[in-house]
Amino acid sequence: GHPVIGDVIHSLVNKLTEVLSAKQISKLHTCVVHRTLEPPTIEYPIKVCSDVSIVQFKTEVFGVEPVVIPGMLSHWPCMSTRRWDLQYLCKIAGCRTVRI
């Protein structure tokens, strides 16, 4: 891969400057600098399912509605033995574009 972060940020800033008014940019700057963004109102809460079997998931949940299943991925190495935090990702990938 090759470094792309500088171009992406530059392009994003240019596009935001084109689209947003000066008042909107000022408000956005204030929110980012002072971290005053309000959390969004949750209109449609997502159901939390714990201890759901694969059979229950396939028959009762899959394709019906979105759900959160806490701890479902806790056995993955990136979640347990080797946490993939920002420092680790920068160390292994740097500024390269990584295909997923």
C-alpha positions as CSV (number, residue, x, y, z in Angstrom):
1,G,0.0,0.0,0.0
2,H,0.9,3.6,0.0
3,P,0.1,6.6,2.2
4,V,-3.3,8.0,1.6
5,I,-4.3,9.7,4.8
6,G,-3.1,13.2,3.9
7,D,-5.0,13.2,0.6
8,V,-8.1,11.8,2.3
9,I,-8.2,14.5,5.0
10,H,-7.4,17.3,2.5
11,S,-10.2,16.1,0.2
12,L,-12.7,15.8,3.1
13,V,-11.9,19.3,4.4
14,N,-12.3,20.7,0.9
15,K,-15.6,19.0,0.4
16,L,-17.0,20.1,3.8
17,T,-15.9,23.6,3.0
18,E,-17.8,23.5,-0.3
19,V,-21.0,22.0,1.2
20,L,-21.3,23.6,4.6
21,S,-22.1,27.2,5.4
22,A,-19.7,29.3,7.5
23,K,-22.1,29.0,10.5
24,Q,-22.3,25.2,10.1
25,I,-18.5,25.0,10.0
26,S,-18.1,27.1,13.1
27,K,-20.7,25.0,15.0
28,L,-18.9,21.8,13.9
29,H,-15.5,23.2,14.9
30,T,-17.0,24.1,18.4
31,C,-18.4,20.6,18.8
32,V,-15.2,18.9,17.8
33,V,-12.9,21.1,19.9
34,H,-15.2,21.3,23.0
35,R,-16.8,17.8,22.5
36,T,-20.3,19.2,23.0
37,L,-22.1,16.9,20.6
38,E,-25.3,15.5,22.2
39,P,-25.8,11.7,21.9
40,P,-28.5,10.9,19.3
41,T,-32.0,10.1,20.4
42,I,-32.7,6.4,20.0
43,E,-36.0,6.0,18.3
44,Y,-35.8,2.3,17.6
45,P,-33.8,0.6,20.3
46,I,-32.0,-2.6,19.3
47,K,-32.8,-5.7,21.2
48,V,-30.1,-7.4,23.2
49,C,-29.9,-11.2,23.2
50,S,-27.6,-13.0,25.5
51,D,-27.1,-16.7,25.7
52,V,-28.8,-17.4,22.4
53,S,-28.1,-20.7,20.7
54,I,-27.3,-21.1,17.0
55,V,-30.7,-22.7,16.5
56,Q,-32.6,-19.9,18.3
57,F,-30.6,-17.4,16.3
58,K,-31.5,-19.0,13.0
59,T,-35.2,-19.5,13.8
60,E,-36.0,-16.4,15.9
61,V,-33.6,-13.7,15.1
62,F,-31.8,-14.0,11.7
63,G,-33.4,-11.9,9.1
64,V,-36.1,-10.6,11.4
65,E,-34.6,-7.7,13.2
66,P,-31.1,-6.3,14.2
67,V,-29.9,-7.5,17.6
68,V,-26.8,-7.1,19.8
69,I,-25.3,-10.3,21.1
70,P,-22.8,-9.3,23.9
71,G,-19.6,-11.3,24.1
72,M,-20.3,-13.2,20.9
73,L,-16.8,-12.4,19.5
74,S,-14.8,-12.4,22.8
75,H,-13.0,-15.6,21.7
76,W,-11.5,-13.9,18.7
77,P,-7.7,-13.2,19.1
78,C,-8.2,-9.6,18.2
79,M,-10.6,-9.3,21.2
80,S,-8.8,-11.5,23.7
81,T,-5.1,-12.4,23.4
82,R,-4.0,-9.6,21.1
83,R,-6.2,-6.5,21.4
84,W,-6.4,-4.6,18.1
85,D,-6.2,-1.0,19.4
86,L,-5.1,2.0,17.4
87,Q,-1.5,1.7,18.4
88,Y,-1.3,-1.9,17.3
89,L,-3.0,-1.2,14.0
90,C,-0.6,1.7,13.3
91,K,2.3,-0.6,14.1
92,I,1.3,-3.4,11.8
93,A,-0.3,-1.4,9.0
94,G,1.1,2.2,9.3
95,C,-0.5,4.5,6.7
96,R,-1.1,1.7,4.1
97,T,-4.5,1.0,2.6
98,V,-5.6,-2.5,3.8
99,R,-8.1,-4.5,1.8
100,I,-10.8,-6.1,3.8
